[in-house]
Amino acid sequence: MNSPQYPSDSSQQGFSQGPAQPAYPTGQGYPDQPGYPQGQGVQDQGKNGTALVALILGIAALILGFLIAPLGIIVGIVGLIVAIIAMKKGKNYLPHNQRRGMSLTGLILSIIGIILGAVMAAVLFFALQAAKEGADYCETRGITTDDPGFQKCLEDYLAS
């Protein structure tokens, strides 16, 4: 079988390169667009990474506020500050790169994390205070923590 022969150089077969393309002028940019600030610090590259950090801190504050209250409060305060910075910094980005929703969500979650951490810390404080008072009550009745009846005494005190 014979395989078809293809020319290696198209210029040898009489193919033309077509009409010459006009050269575009160099050194000229697009004219200024009305309505867009020119040279006023608007960043057109990248996205607002601070907004993502604010969102992550807000989620962490929410989780830690429930599990480890003091740490949740601290992370929530840091997340709140970062979210405010992200919202202010987002004004320097083009609208589709501002990530305003992430900043706002991080702000809200940080606030909820702070509140949840404070509530959980208060609940923990009052629970420990009640347990201490119950232990003191049982000890005044002559029942120490080593006695088998201590658990029942503590339950009776907390139920009353």
Order of alpha helices (4+ residues) and beta strands (2+ residues): alpha-alpha-alpha-alpha
